[in-house]
């Protein structure tokens, strides 16, 4: 068995209205991963909301 330490701090924003708060979040780098499943991302306008902010 290998010996190791693993540390990966992660901040998760979850719930109604969180997409509209995303633009005010301070990111540790220049990119972020936003995962929203299925076709609903376009159907309900989530993608458009993200692109505007």
Secondary structure, DSSP 8 states (H G I E B T S, - for coil): --------------STTHHHHGGG---SSS-------STHHHHTSHHHHHHH-
